[in-house]
Amino acid sequence: MLKCLHLCSAEDDARNQAARETPAYDELGQIKPVYSQIVQACKENYHPQQEISINERMVSTKTRGIQTQPEYKLFVMIESATGYTWNMYISTATSKKRLSYESVMNLLDTNALGTGYHVYVDDFYTSSQLFRDLLAKRTGVCGTRHNKMDQRRRPAVRKVERPTRSHDVFNDTSSVQRRDRFQARQTRRRRVQVDLPVPTPVKAHDEFMREVDASDAVIGYHKVSHKAKKWFRFLFYHFVDIAVVNSLVLYNEANKDDTLTKIEFNESLISGLAKRGSGSTSAVRETPRPVSEKITHYLVYLTEGEPAGLDGQTRCRKCQRETAVGCKTCQVPLCFLPERNCYAAWHD
């Protein structure tokens, strides 16, 4: 199966390889079709909330050929609340030098996303130019500290720095403990500790960046990646992992009363794909019926005596949860409950 896994046409790949060592050569040409499709699907199926974060992920290719990189860096734009990956940008050897600035500007597609968002970044991206340009686009930014290049210049936009003293101790999410030398001299005590409130941007940055780290960890659980000899297949595996996690986010957002864990969703997804691939869903009519044909749909209980078209399935075809009923005409199991009427949604 891996020998047959190609992500672009042979003609396009041949033209791209012929252009090697020229400006027309595309280093990502072998994955560009799937890369573009997954980014488009991520954008079209969900619109993120106000708090978003920019982060990077390293994808190891484990192939150290002359013409390939040992690993690729993916810059991703993530919704902080759910961990949904909305956009991604792959860094290559030919990427521009101002990578931290260009990656953020490429990820923030204001034409599709809009404005008024709050973006959280770490010190790799923080620069006065980035803050000014995003502020002009009516987008707020929160970073941890200045880059070294900006320390000699007074920043045009106020940034909040974390406490850097060795004796600063965070008691909780609302205060920081710091020594007060003035009170120590007044009271003639060696040390006087005072509680200072943590600035709101610092609290927000810690909260939303922590959610991003958690979402990255979820992608790392039960990955589809395995050994391969071609570099582009490792990126393809990561695209599949992103698609699975994004699908889990969409499912849990639509079913907040009964959410699934990553492993539960994976099991349900694998089961559904296996049944579809084995032809067990052949009873589902793919071609539309004539408009003039009158069709009657009605529910039946899923019992052992039901027709073979249901194939003994007990999971709803729409939401993949356990159900006791299904549609006799469509030959598919469907939920029919007050809080979850998949039967009506399926026929709509």
PyMOL commands that set and color helices and strands:
alter all, ss='L'
color gray80, all
select helices_A, chain A and resi 2-4+10-18+32-44+99-107+110-113+128-136+148-150+181-187+200-220+231-254+262-277+308-310+342-347
alter helices_A, ss='H'
color red, helices_A
select strands_A, chain A and resi 51-60+71-79+85-91+118-120+140-142+169-170+175-179+193-197+299-301+325-327+332-333
alter strands_A, ss='S'
color yellow, strands_A
deselect
rebuild
show_as cartoon
